[in-house]
């Protein structure tokens, strides 16, 4: 939650600065969370492995 809130704040601040417009809302959708060293399902298989 903390990371998503920081992303929202930074995106809103940057858009406001770049466009000179007030940002009313920023939506963040977290699709996956992985810890360092952890592999995910989209990690490509090693060459020569079973496909």
mmCIF entry with sequence, helices, sheets and N, C-alpha, C, O atoms, coordinates in Angstrom:
data_MODEL
# 
_entry.id   MODEL 
# 
_entity.id                         1 
_entity.type                       polymer 
_entity.pdbx_number_of_molecules   1 
# 
_entity_poly.entity_id                      1 
_entity_poly.type                           'polypeptide(L)' 
_entity_poly.nstd_linkage                   no 
_entity_poly.nstd_monomer                   no 
_entity_poly.pdbx_seq_one_letter_code       
;(UNK)(UNK)(UNK)(UNK)(UNK)(UNK)(UNK)(UNK)(UNK)(UNK)(UNK)(UNK)(UNK)(UNK)(UNK)(UNK)
(UNK)(UNK)(UNK)(UNK)(UNK)(UNK)(UNK)(UNK)(UNK)(UNK)(UNK)(UNK)(UNK)(UNK)(UNK)(UNK)
(UNK)(UNK)(UNK)(UNK)(UNK)(UNK)(UNK)(UNK)(UNK)(UNK)(UNK)(UNK)(UNK)(UNK)(UNK)(UNK)
(UNK)(UNK)(UNK)
;
_entity_poly.pdbx_seq_one_letter_code_can   XXXXXXXXXXXXXXXXXXXXXXXXXXXXXXXXXXXXXXXXXXXXXXXXXXX 
_entity_poly.pdbx_strand_id                 A 
# 
loop_
_entity_poly_seq.entity_id 
_entity_poly_seq.num 
_entity_poly_seq.mon_id 
_entity_poly_seq.hetero 
1 1  UNK n 
1 2  UNK n 
1 3  UNK n 
1 4  UNK n 
1 5  UNK n 
1 6  UNK n 
1 7  UNK n 
1 8  UNK n 
1 9  UNK n 
1 10 UNK n 
1 11 UNK n 
1 12 UNK n 
1 13 UNK n 
1 14 UNK n 
1 15 UNK n 
1 16 UNK n 
1 17 UNK n 
1 18 UNK n 
1 19 UNK n 
1 20 UNK n 
1 21 UNK n 
1 22 UNK n 
1 23 UNK n 
1 24 UNK n 
1 25 UNK n 
1 26 UNK n 
1 27 UNK n 
1 28 UNK n 
1 29 UNK n 
1 30 UNK n 
1 31 UNK n 
1 32 UNK n 
1 33 UNK n 
1 34 UNK n 
1 35 UNK n 
1 36 UNK n 
1 37 UNK n 
1 38 UNK n 
1 39 UNK n 
1 40 UNK n 
1 41 UNK n 
1 42 UNK n 
1 43 UNK n 
1 44 UNK n 
1 45 UNK n 
1 46 UNK n 
1 47 UNK n 
1 48 UNK n 
1 49 UNK n 
1 50 UNK n 
1 51 UNK n 
# 
_struct_asym.id          A 
_struct_asym.entity_id   1 
# 
_struct_conf.conf_type_id            HELX_P 
_struct_conf.id                      HELX_P1 
_struct_conf.pdbx_PDB_helix_id       AA1 
_struct_conf.beg_label_comp_id       UNK 
_struct_conf.beg_label_asym_id       A 
_struct_conf.beg_label_seq_id        2 
_struct_conf.pdbx_beg_PDB_ins_code   ? 
_struct_conf.end_label_comp_id       UNK 
_struct_conf.end_label_asym_id       A 
_struct_conf.end_label_seq_id        19 
_struct_conf.pdbx_end_PDB_ins_code   ? 
_struct_conf.beg_auth_comp_id        UNK 
_struct_conf.beg_auth_asym_id        A 
_struct_conf.beg_auth_seq_id         2 
_struct_conf.end_auth_comp_id        UNK 
_struct_conf.end_auth_asym_id        A 
_struct_conf.end_auth_seq_id         19 
_struct_conf.pdbx_PDB_helix_class    1 
_struct_conf.details                 ? 
_struct_conf.pdbx_PDB_helix_length   18 
# 
_struct_conf_type.id          HELX_P 
_struct_conf_type.criteria    ? 
_struct_conf_type.reference   ? 
# 
loop_
_atom_site.group_PDB 
_atom_site.id 
_atom_site.type_symbol 
_atom_site.label_atom_id 
_atom_site.label_alt_id 
_atom_site.label_comp_id 
_atom_site.label_asym_id 
_atom_site.label_entity_id 
_atom_site.label_seq_id 
_atom_site.pdbx_PDB_ins_code 
_atom_site.Cartn_x 
_atom_site.Cartn_y 
_atom_site.Cartn_z 
_atom_site.occupancy 
_atom_site.B_iso_or_equiv 
_atom_site.pdbx_formal_charge 
_atom_site.auth_seq_id 
_atom_site.auth_comp_id 
_atom_site.auth_asym_id 
_atom_site.auth_atom_id 
_atom_site.pdbx_PDB_model_num 
ATOM 1   N N  . UNK A 1 1  ? 0.814  -1.194  0.000   1.00 0.00 ? 1  UNK A N  1 
ATOM 2   C CA . UNK A 1 1  ? 0.000  0.000   0.000   1.00 0.00 ? 1  UNK A CA 1 
ATOM 3   C C  . UNK A 1 1  ? 0.861  1.264   0.000   1.00 0.00 ? 1  UNK A C  1 
ATOM 4   O O  . UNK A 1 1  ? 0.552  2.240   -0.683  1.00 0.00 ? 1  UNK A O  1 
ATOM 5   N N  . UNK A 1 2  ? 1.941  1.228   0.773   1.00 0.00 ? 2  UNK A N  1 
ATOM 6   C CA . UNK A 1 2  ? 2.805  2.411   0.844   1.00 0.00 ? 2  UNK A CA 1 
ATOM 7   C C  . UNK A 1 2  ? 3.423  2.724   -0.513  1.00 0.00 ? 2  UNK A C  1 
ATOM 8   O O  . UNK A 1 2  ? 3.498  3.885   -0.915  1.00 0.00 ? 2  UNK A O  1 
ATOM 9   N N  . UNK A 1 3  ? 3.864  1.688   -1.217  1.00 0.00 ? 3  UNK A N  1 
ATOM 10  C CA . UNK A 1 3  ? 4.489  1.896   -2.528  1.00 0.00 ? 3  UNK A CA 1 
ATOM 11  C C  . UNK A 1 3  ? 3.452  2.432   -3.516  1.00 0.00 ? 3  UNK A C  1 
ATOM 12  O O  . UNK A 1 3  ? 3.743  3.368   -4.260  1.00 0.00 ? 3  UNK A O  1 
ATOM 13  N N  . UNK A 1 4  ? 2.255  1.859   -3.536  1.00 0.00 ? 4  UNK A N  1 
ATOM 14  C CA . UNK A 1 4  ? 1.204  2.331   -4.446  1.00 0.00 ? 4  UNK A CA 1 
ATOM 15  C C  . UNK A 1 4  ? 0.855  3.785   -4.162  1.00 0.00 ? 4  UNK A C  1 
ATOM 16  O O  . UNK A 1 4  ? 0.654  4.565   -5.094  1.00 0.00 ? 4  UNK A O  1 
ATOM 17  N N  . UNK A 1 5  ? 0.781  4.159   -2.896  1.00 0.00 ? 5  UNK A N  1 
ATOM 18  C CA . UNK A 1 5  ? 0.483  5.559   -2.550  1.00 0.00 ? 5  UNK A CA 1 
ATOM 19  C C  . UNK A 1 5  ? 1.594  6.497   -2.976  1.00 0.00 ? 5  UNK A C  1 
ATOM 20  O O  . UNK A 1 5  ? 1.327  7.614   -3.420  1.00 0.00 ? 5  UNK A O  1 
ATOM 21  N N  . UNK A 1 6  ? 2.832  6.060   -2.849  1.00 0.00 ? 6  UNK A N  1 
ATOM 22  C CA . UNK A 1 6  ? 3.959  6.887   -3.305  1.00 0.00 ? 6  UNK A CA 1 
ATOM 23  C C  . UNK A 1 6  ? 3.920  7.065   -4.822  1.00 0.00 ? 6  UNK A C  1 
ATOM 24  O O  . UNK A 1 6  ? 4.186  8.154   -5.329  1.00 0.00 ? 6  UNK A O  1 
ATOM 25  N N  . UNK A 1 7  ? 3.590  6.001   -5.538  1.00 0.00 ? 7  UNK A N  1 
ATOM 26  C CA . UNK A 1 7  ? 3.473  6.082   -7.001  1.00 0.00 ? 7  UNK A CA 1 
ATOM 27  C C  . UNK A 1 7  ? 2.378  7.082   -7.369  1.00 0.00 ? 7  UNK A C  1 
ATOM 28  O O  . UNK A 1 7  ? 2.584  7.939   -8.228  1.00 0.00 ? 7  UNK A O  1 
ATOM 29  N N  . UNK A 1 8  ? 1.229  6.979   -6.731  1.00 0.00 ? 8  UNK A N  1 
ATOM 30  C CA . UNK A 1 8  ? 0.123  7.896   -7.018  1.00 0.00 ? 8  UNK A CA 1 
ATOM 31  C C  . UNK A 1 8  ? 0.529  9.344   -6.774  1.00 0.00 ? 8  UNK A C  1 
ATOM 32  O O  . UNK A 1 8  ? 0.248  10.220  -7.592  1.00 0.00 ? 8  UNK A O  1 
ATOM 33  N N  . UNK A 1 9  ? 1.186  9.591   -5.652  1.00 0.00 ? 9  UNK A N  1 
ATOM 34  C CA . UNK A 1 9  ? 1.612  10.956  -5.309  1.00 0.00 ? 9  UNK A CA 1 
ATOM 35  C C  . UNK A 1 9  ? 2.612  11.484  -6.333  1.00 0.00 ? 9  UNK A C  1 
ATOM 36  O O  . UNK A 1 9  ? 2.489  12.617  -6.798  1.00 0.00 ? 9  UNK A O  1 
ATOM 37  N N  . UNK A 1 10 ? 3.597  10.668  -6.681  1.00 0.00 ? 10 UNK A N  1 
ATOM 38  C CA . UNK A 1 10 ? 4.617  11.104  -7.634  1.00 0.00 ? 10 UNK A CA 1 
ATOM 39  C C  . UNK A 1 10 ? 4.054  11.320  -9.031  1.00 0.00 ? 10 UNK A C  1 
ATOM 40  O O  . UNK A 1 10 ? 4.445  12.269  -9.711  1.00 0.00 ? 10 UNK A O  1 
ATOM 41  N N  . UNK A 1 11 ? 3.149  10.462  -9.468  1.00 0.00 ? 11 UNK A N  1 
ATOM 42  C CA . UNK A 1 11 ? 2.528  10.635  -10.787 1.00 0.00 ? 11 UNK A CA 1 
ATOM 43  C C  . UNK A 1 11 ? 1.714  11.929  -10.803 1.00 0.00 ? 11 UNK A C  1 
ATOM 44  O O  . UNK A 1 11 ? 1.830  12.720  -11.740 1.00 0.00 ? 11 UNK A O  1 
ATOM 45  N N  . UNK A 1 12 ? 0.901  12.149  -9.789  1.00 0.00 ? 12 UNK A N  1 
ATOM 46  C CA . UNK A 1 12 ? 0.081  13.368  -9.736  1.00 0.00 ? 12 UNK A CA 1 
ATOM 47  C C  . UNK A 1 12 ? 0.954  14.617  -9.722  1.00 0.00 ? 12 UNK A C  1 
ATOM 48  O O  . UNK A 1 12 ? 0.659  15.585  -10.423 1.00 0.00 ? 12 UNK A O  1 
ATOM 49  N N  . UNK A 1 13 ? 2.020  14.606  -8.935  1.00 0.00 ? 13 UNK A N  1 
ATOM 50  C CA . UNK A 1 13 ? 2.913  15.765  -8.845  1.00 0.00 ? 13 UNK A CA 1 
ATOM 51  C C  . UNK A 1 13 ? 3.598  16.031  -10.187 1.00 0.00 ? 13 UNK A C  1 
ATOM 52  O O  . UNK A 1 13 ? 3.699  17.178  -10.621 1.00 0.00 ? 13 UNK A O  1 
ATOM 53  N N  . UNK A 1 14 ? 4.064  14.974  -10.834 1.00 0.00 ? 14 UNK A N  1 
ATOM 54  C CA . UNK A 1 14 ? 4.767  15.131  -12.106 1.00 0.00 ? 14 UNK A CA 1 
ATOM 55  C C  . UNK A 1 14 ? 3.829  15.625  -13.203 1.00 0.00 ? 14 UNK A C  1 
ATOM 56  O O  . UNK A 1 14 ? 4.192  16.514  -13.973 1.00 0.00 ? 14 UNK A O  1 
ATOM 57  N N  . UNK A 1 15 ? 2.625  15.058  -13.280 1.00 0.00 ? 15 UNK A N  1 
ATOM 58  C CA . UNK A 1 15 ? 1.646  15.505  -14.281 1.00 0.00 ? 15 UNK A CA 1 
ATOM 59  C C  . UNK A 1 15 ? 1.291  16.971  -14.055 1.00 0.00 ? 15 UNK A C  1 
ATOM 60  O O  . UNK A 1 15 ? 1.223  17.752  -15.005 1.00 0.00 ? 15 UNK A O  1 
ATOM 61  N N  . UNK A 1 16 ? 1.067  17.341  -12.806 1.00 0.00 ? 16 UNK A N  1 
ATOM 62  C CA . UNK A 1 16 ? 0.744  18.740  -12.500 1.00 0.00 ? 16 UNK A CA 1 
ATOM 63  C C  . UNK A 1 16 ? 1.858  19.671  -12.933 1.00 0.00 ? 16 UNK A C  1 
ATOM 64  O O  . UNK A 1 16 ? 1.608  20.734  -13.500 1.00 0.00 ? 16 UNK A O  1 
ATOM 65  N N  . UNK A 1 17 ? 3.087  19.267  -12.662 1.00 0.00 ? 17 UNK A N  1 
ATOM 66  C CA . UNK A 1 17 ? 4.236  20.095  -13.012 1.00 0.00 ? 17 UNK A CA 1 
ATOM 67  C C  . UNK A 1 17 ? 4.400  20.189  -14.532 1.00 0.00 ? 17 UNK A C  1 
ATOM 68  O O  . UNK A 1 17 ? 4.672  21.265  -15.063 1.00 0.00 ? 17 UNK A O  1 
ATOM 69  N N  . UNK A 1 18 ? 4.235  19.062  -15.229 1.00 0.00 ? 18 UNK A N  1 
ATOM 70  C CA . UNK A 1 18 ? 4.451  19.039  -16.671 1.00 0.00 ? 18 UNK A CA 1 
ATOM 71  C C  . UNK A 1 18 ? 3.353  19.765  -17.449 1.00 0.00 ? 18 UNK A C  1 
ATOM 72  O O  . UNK A 1 18 ? 3.639  20.481  -18.409 1.00 0.00 ? 18 UNK A O  1 
ATOM 73  N N  . UNK A 1 19 ? 2.108  19.581  -17.037 1.00 0.00 ? 19 UNK A N  1 
ATOM 74  C CA . UNK A 1 19 ? 0.988  20.114  -17.803 1.00 0.00 ? 19 UNK A CA 1 
ATOM 75  C C  . UNK A 1 19 ? 0.364  21.358  -17.199 1.00 0.00 ? 19 UNK A C  1 
ATOM 76  O O  . UNK A 1 19 ? -0.442 22.028  -17.844 1.00 0.00 ? 19 UNK A O  1 
ATOM 77  N N  . UNK A 1 20 ? 0.732  21.667  -15.970 1.00 0.00 ? 20 UNK A N  1 
ATOM 78  C CA . UNK A 1 20 ? 0.145  22.822  -15.310 1.00 0.00 ? 20 UNK A CA 1 
ATOM 79  C C  . UNK A 1 20 ? -1.324 22.622  -15.003 1.00 0.00 ? 20 UNK A C  1 
ATOM 80  O O  . UNK A 1 20 ? -2.079 23.588  -14.892 1.00 0.00 ? 20 UNK A O  1 
ATOM 81  N N  . UNK A 1 21 ? -1.732 21.373  -14.864 1.00 0.00 ? 21 UNK A N  1 
ATOM 82  C CA . UNK A 1 21 ? -3.125 21.066  -14.585 1.00 0.00 ? 21 UNK A CA 1 
ATOM 83  C C  . UNK A 1 21 ? -3.230 20.377  -13.232 1.00 0.00 ? 21 UNK A C  1 
ATOM 84  O O  . UNK A 1 21 ? -2.301 19.699  -12.793 1.00 0.00 ? 21 UNK A O  1 
ATOM 85  N N  . UNK A 1 22 ? -4.357 20.557  -12.584 1.00 0.00 ? 22 UNK A N  1 
ATOM 86  C CA . UNK A 1 22 ? -4.601 19.898  -11.309 1.00 0.00 ? 22 UNK A CA 1 
ATOM 87  C C  . UNK A 1 22 ? -5.039 18.466  -11.570 1.00 0.00 ? 22 UNK A C  1 
ATOM 88  O O  . UNK A 1 22 ? -5.965 18.226  -12.345 1.00 0.00 ? 22 UNK A O  1 
ATOM 89  N N  . UNK A 1 23 ? -4.381 17.524  -10.931 1.00 0.00 ? 23 UNK A N  1 
ATOM 90  C CA . UNK A 1 23 ? -4.732 16.112  -11.069 1.00 0.00 ? 23 UNK A CA 1 
ATOM 91  C C  . UNK A 1 23 ? -5.746 15.778  -9.981  1.00 0.00 ? 23 UNK A C  1 
ATOM 92  O O  . UNK A 1 23 ? -5.493 15.980  -8.793  1.00 0.00 ? 23 UNK A O  1 
ATOM 93  N N  . UNK A 1 24 ? -6.891 15.265  -10.403 1.00 0.00 ? 24 UNK A N  1 
ATOM 94  C CA . UNK A 1 24 ? -7.965 14.952  -9.468  1.00 0.00 ? 24 UNK A CA 1 
ATOM 95  C C  . UNK A 1 24 ? -7.819 13.541  -8.917  1.00 0.00 ? 24 UNK A C  1 
ATOM 96  O O  . UNK A 1 24 ? -8.113 13.294  -7.747  1.00 0.00 ? 24 UNK A O  1 
ATOM 97  N N  . UNK A 1 25 ? -7.363 12.610  -9.765  1.00 0.00 ? 25 UNK A N  1 
ATOM 98  C CA . UNK A 1 25 ? -7.303 11.219  -9.339  1.00 0.00 ? 25 UNK A CA 1 
ATOM 99  C C  . UNK A 1 25 ? -6.247 10.460  -10.122 1.00 0.00 ? 25 UNK A C  1 
ATOM 100 O O  . UNK A 1 25 ? -6.070 10.682  -11.319 1.00 0.00 ? 25 UNK A O  1 
ATOM 101 N N  . UNK A 1 26 ? -5.554 9.572   -9.445  1.00 0.00 ? 26 UNK A N  1 
ATOM 102 C CA . UNK A 1 26 ? -4.614 8.654   -10.081 1.00 0.00 ? 26 UNK A CA 1 
ATOM 103 C C  . UNK A 1 26 ? -4.963 7.261   -9.565  1.00 0.00 ? 26 UNK A C  1 
ATOM 104 O O  . UNK A 1 26 ? -5.039 7.046   -8.355  1.00 0.00 ? 26 UNK A O  1 
ATOM 105 N N  . UNK A 1 27 ? -5.175 6.318   -10.478 1.00 0.00 ? 27 UNK A N  1 
ATOM 106 C CA . UNK A 1 27 ? -5.496 4.949   -10.093 1.00 0.00 ? 27 UNK A CA 1 
ATOM 107 C C  . UNK A 1 27 ? -4.280 4.064   -10.317 1.00 0.00 ? 27 UNK A C  1 
ATOM 108 O O  . UNK A 1 27 ? -3.619 4.153   -11.351 1.00 0.00 ? 27 UNK A O  1 
ATOM 109 N N  . UNK A 1 28 ? -3.989 3.211   -9.343  1.00 0.00 ? 28 UNK A N  1 
ATOM 110 C CA . UNK A 1 28 ? -2.889 2.272   -9.434  1.00 0.00 ? 28 UNK A CA 1 
ATOM 111 C C  . UNK A 1 28 ? -3.459 0.870   -9.241  1.00 0.00 ? 28 UNK A C  1 
ATOM 112 O O  . UNK A 1 28 ? -4.150 0.598   -8.259  1.00 0.00 ? 28 UNK A O  1 
ATOM 113 N N  . UNK A 1 29 ? -3.161 -0.009  -10.187 1.00 0.00 ? 29 UNK A N  1 
ATOM 114 C CA . UNK A 1 29 ? -3.617 -1.392  -10.121 1.00 0.00 ? 29 UNK A CA 1 
ATOM 115 C C  . UNK A 1 29 ? -2.392 -2.286  -9.956  1.00 0.00 ? 29 UNK A C  1 
ATOM 116 O O  . UNK A 1 29 ? -1.561 -2.367  -10.860 1.00 0.00 ? 29 UNK A O  1 
ATOM 117 N N  . UNK A 1 30 ? -2.274 -2.949  -8.823  1.00 0.00 ? 30 UNK A N  1 
ATOM 118 C CA . UNK A 1 30 ? -1.136 -3.836  -8.558  1.00 0.00 ? 30 UNK A CA 1 
ATOM 119 C C  . UNK A 1 30 ? -1.518 -5.224  -9.048  1.00 0.00 ? 30 UNK A C  1 
ATOM 120 O O  . UNK A 1 30 ? -2.445 -5.843  -8.526  1.00 0.00 ? 30 UNK A O  1 
ATOM 121 N N  . UNK A 1 31 ? -0.796 -5.711  -10.057 1.00 0.00 ? 31 UNK A N  1 
ATOM 122 C CA . UNK A 1 31 ? -1.107 -7.008  -10.658 1.00 0.00 ? 31 UNK A CA 1 
ATOM 123 C C  . UNK A 1 31 ? -0.327 -8.143  -10.020 1.00 0.00 ? 31 UNK A C  1 
ATOM 124 O O  . UNK A 1 31 ? -0.777 -9.288  -10.052 1.00 0.00 ? 31 UNK A O  1 
ATOM 125 N N  . UNK A 1 32 ? 0.834  -7.852  -9.442  1.00 0.00 ? 32 UNK A N  1 
ATOM 126 C CA . UNK A 1 32 ? 1.664  -8.908  -8.892  1.00 0.00 ? 32 UNK A CA 1 
ATOM 127 C C  . UNK A 1 32 ? 2.640  -8.298  -7.896  1.00 0.00 ? 32 UNK A C  1 
ATOM 128 O O  . UNK A 1 32 ? 3.028  -7.137  -8.020  1.00 0.00 ? 32 UNK A O  1 
ATOM 129 N N  . UNK A 1 33 ? 3.024  -9.087  -6.921  1.00 0.00 ? 33 UNK A N  1 
ATOM 130 C CA . UNK A 1 33 ? 4.029  -8.670  -5.945  1.00 0.00 ? 33 UNK A CA 1 
ATOM 131 C C  . UNK A 1 33 ? 5.010  -9.818  -5.805  1.00 0.00 ? 33 UNK A C  1 
ATOM 132 O O  . UNK A 1 33 ? 4.624  -10.950 -5.514  1.00 0.00 ? 33 UNK A O  1 
ATOM 133 N N  . UNK A 1 34 ? 6.277  -9.518  -6.013  1.00 0.00 ? 34 UNK A N  1 
ATOM 134 C CA . UNK A 1 34 ? 7.325  -10.534 -5.863  1.00 0.00 ? 34 UNK A CA 1 
ATOM 135 C C  . UNK A 1 34 ? 8.431  -10.000 -4.988  1.00 0.00 ? 34 UNK A C  1 
ATOM 136 O O  . UNK A 1 34 ? 8.728  -8.805  -4.995  1.00 0.00 ? 34 UNK A O  1 
ATOM 137 N N  . UNK A 1 35 ? 9.029  -10.881 -4.245  1.00 0.00 ? 35 UNK A N  1 
ATOM 138 C CA . UNK A 1 35 ? 10.147 -10.521 -3.384  1.00 0.00 ? 35 UNK A CA 1 
ATOM 139 C C  . UNK A 1 35 ? 11.451 -10.700 -4.166  1.00 0.00 ? 35 UNK A C  1 
ATOM 140 O O  . UNK A 1 35 ? 11.487 -11.471 -5.125  1.00 0.00 ? 35 UNK A O  1 
ATOM 141 N N  . UNK A 1 36 ? 12.520 -10.004 -3.773  1.00 0.00 ? 36 UNK A N  1 
ATOM 142 C CA . UNK A 1 36 ? 13.800 -10.152 -4.474  1.00 0.00 ? 36 UNK A CA 1 
ATOM 143 C C  . UNK A 1 36 ? 14.237 -11.616 -4.509  1.00 0.00 ? 36 UNK A C  1 
ATOM 144 O O  . UNK A 1 36 ? 14.169 -12.319 -3.501  1.00 0.00 ? 36 UNK A O  1 
ATOM 145 N N  . UNK A 1 37 ? 14.688 -12.065 -5.681  1.00 0.00 ? 37 UNK A N  1 
ATOM 146 C CA . UNK A 1 37 ? 15.160 -13.431 -5.858  1.00 0.00 ? 37 UNK A CA 1 
ATOM 147 C C  . UNK A 1 37 ? 14.055 -14.418 -6.188  1.00 0.00 ? 37 UNK A C  1 
ATOM 148 O O  . UNK A 1 37 ? 14.334 -15.566 -6.532  1.00 0.00 ? 37 UNK A O  1 
ATOM 149 N N  . UNK A 1 38 ? 12.814 -13.990 -6.088  1.00 0.00 ? 38 UNK A N  1 
ATOM 150 C CA . UNK A 1 38 ? 11.673 -14.862 -6.363  1.00 0.00 ? 38 UNK A CA 1 
ATOM 151 C C  . UNK A 1 38 ? 11.376 -14.827 -7.865  1.00 0.00 ? 38 UNK A C  1 
ATOM 152 O O  . UNK A 1 38 ? 11.416 -13.761 -8.478  1.00 0.00 ? 38 UNK A O  1 
ATOM 153 N N  . UNK A 1 39 ? 11.079 -15.982 -8.455  1.00 0.00 ? 39 UNK A N  1 
ATOM 154 C CA . UNK A 1 39 ? 10.742 -16.013 -9.875  1.00 0.00 ? 39 UNK A CA 1 
ATOM 155 C C  . UNK A 1 39 ? 9.233  -16.070 -10.036 1.00 0.00 ? 39 UNK A C  1 
ATOM 156 O O  . UNK A 1 39 ? 8.516  -16.560 -9.164  1.00 0.00 ? 39 UNK A O  1 
ATOM 157 N N  . UNK A 1 40 ? 8.765  -15.558 -11.170 1.00 0.00 ? 40 UNK A N  1 
ATOM 158 C CA . UNK A 1 40 ? 7.330  -15.533 -11.435 1.00 0.00 ? 40 UNK A CA 1 
ATOM 159 C C  . UNK A 1 40 ? 6.973  -16.395 -12.617 1.00 0.00 ? 40 UNK A C  1 
ATOM 160 O O  . UNK A 1 40 ? 7.862  -16.906 -13.298 1.00 0.00 ? 40 UNK A O  1 
ATOM 161 N N  . UNK A 1 41 ? 5.700  -16.568 -12.875 1.00 0.00 ? 41 UNK A N  1 
ATOM 162 C CA . UNK A 1 41 ? 5.250  -17.429 -13.963 1.00 0.00 ? 41 UNK A CA 1 
ATOM 163 C C  . UNK A 1 41 ? 5.666  -16.928 -15.347 1.00 0.00 ? 41 UNK A C  1 
ATOM 164 O O  . UNK A 1 41 ? 5.759  -17.724 -16.281 1.00 0.00 ? 41 UNK A O  1 
ATOM 165 N N  . UNK A 1 42 ? 5.920  -15.613 -15.499 1.00 0.00 ? 42 UNK A N  1 
ATOM 166 C CA . UNK A 1 42 ? 6.306  -15.108 -16.820 1.00 0.00 ? 42 UNK A CA 1 
ATOM 167 C C  . UNK A 1 42 ? 7.808  -15.149 -17.050 1.00 0.00 ? 42 UNK A C  1 
ATOM 168 O O  . UNK A 1 42 ? 8.282  -14.679 -18.084 1.00 0.00 ? 42 UNK A O  1 
ATOM 169 N N  . UNK A 1 43 ? 8.563  -15.698 -16.114 1.00 0.00 ? 43 UNK A N  1 
ATOM 170 C CA . UNK A 1 43 ? 10.006 -15.833 -16.295 1.00 0.00 ? 43 UNK A CA 1 
ATOM 171 C C  . UNK A 1 43 ? 10.255 -16.836 -17.415 1.00 0.00 ? 43 UNK A C  1 
ATOM 172 O O  . UNK A 1 43 ? 9.789  -17.972 -17.333 1.00 0.00 ? 43 UNK A O  1 
ATOM 173 N N  . UNK A 1 44 ? 10.984 -16.439 -18.465 1.00 0.00 ? 44 UNK A N  1 
ATOM 174 C CA . UNK A 1 44 ? 11.208 -17.354 -19.578 1.00 0.00 ? 44 UNK A CA 1 
ATOM 175 C C  . UNK A 1 44 ? 11.972 -18.619 -19.145 1.00 0.00 ? 44 UNK A C  1 
ATOM 176 O O  . UNK A 1 44 ? 12.831 -18.578 -18.264 1.00 0.00 ? 44 UNK A O  1 
ATOM 177 N N  . UNK A 1 45 ? 11.634 -19.720 -19.784 1.00 0.00 ? 45 UNK A N  1 
ATOM 178 C CA . UNK A 1 45 ? 12.315 -20.986 -19.491 1.00 0.00 ? 45 UNK A CA 1 
ATOM 179 C C  . UNK A 1 45 ? 13.750 -20.927 -20.007 1.00 0.00 ? 45 UNK A C  1 
ATOM 180 O O  . UNK A 1 45 ? 14.047 -20.201 -20.957 1.00 0.00 ? 45 UNK A O  1 
ATOM 181 N N  . UNK A 1 46 ? 14.617 -21.680 -19.388 1.00 0.00 ? 46 UNK A N  1 
ATOM 182 C CA . UNK A 1 46 ? 16.020 -21.729 -19.828 1.00 0.00 ? 46 UNK A CA 1 
ATOM 183 C C  . UNK A 1 46 ? 16.099 -22.358 -21.205 1.00 0.00 ? 46 UNK A C  1 
ATOM 184 O O  . UNK A 1 46 ? 15.337 -23.275 -21.512 1.00 0.00 ? 46 UNK A O  1 
ATOM 185 N N  . UNK A 1 47 ? 17.020 -21.873 -22.050 1.00 0.00 ? 47 UNK A N  1 
ATOM 186 C CA . UNK A 1 47 ? 17.160 -22.456 -23.390 1.00 0.00 ? 47 UNK A CA 1 
ATOM 187 C C  . UNK A 1 47 ? 17.426 -23.968 -23.300 1.00 0.00 ? 47 UNK A C  1 
ATOM 188 O O  . UNK A 1 47 ? 18.200 -24.436 -22.464 1.00 0.00 ? 47 UNK A O  1 
ATOM 189 N N  . UNK A 1 48 ? 16.763 -24.703 -24.180 1.00 0.00 ? 48 UNK A N  1 
ATOM 190 C CA . UNK A 1 48 ? 16.953 -26.143 -24.205 1.00 0.00 ? 48 UNK A CA 1 
ATOM 191 C C  . UNK A 1 48 ? 16.067 -26.888 -23.227 1.00 0.00 ? 48 UNK A C  1 
ATOM 192 O O  . UNK A 1 48 ? 16.082 -28.118 -23.181 1.00 0.00 ? 48 UNK A O  1 
ATOM 193 N N  . UNK A 1 49 ? 15.283 -26.138 -22.434 1.00 0.00 ? 49 UNK A N  1 
ATOM 194 C CA . UNK A 1 49 ? 14.391 -26.774 -21.472 1.00 0.00 ? 49 UNK A CA 1 
ATOM 195 C C  . UNK A 1 49 ? 13.128 -27.257 -22.152 1.00 0.00 ? 49 UNK A C  1 
ATOM 196 O O  . UNK A 1 49 ? 12.884 -26.954 -23.320 1.00 0.00 ? 49 UNK A O  1 
ATOM 197 N N  . UNK A 1 50 ? 12.330 -28.004 -21.423 1.00 0.00 ? 50 UNK A N  1 
ATOM 198 C CA . UNK A 1 50 ? 11.057 -28.487 -21.961 1.00 0.00 ? 50 UNK A CA 1 
ATOM 199 C C  . UNK A 1 50 ? 10.110 -27.305 -22.119 1.00 0.00 ? 50 UNK A C  1 
ATOM 200 O O  . UNK A 1 50 ? 10.021 -26.452 -21.236 1.00 0.00 ? 50 UNK A O  1 
ATOM 201 N N  . UNK A 1 51 ? 9.404  -27.257 -23.240 1.00 0.00 ? 51 UNK A N  1 
ATOM 202 C CA . UNK A 1 51 ? 8.469  -26.147 -23.479 1.00 0.00 ? 51 UNK A CA 1 
ATOM 203 C C  . UNK A 1 51 ? 7.056  -26.626 -23.456 1.00 0.00 ? 51 UNK A C  1 
ATOM 204 O O  . UNK A 1 51 ? 6.133  -25.833 -23.639 1.00 0.00 ? 51 UNK A O  1 
# 
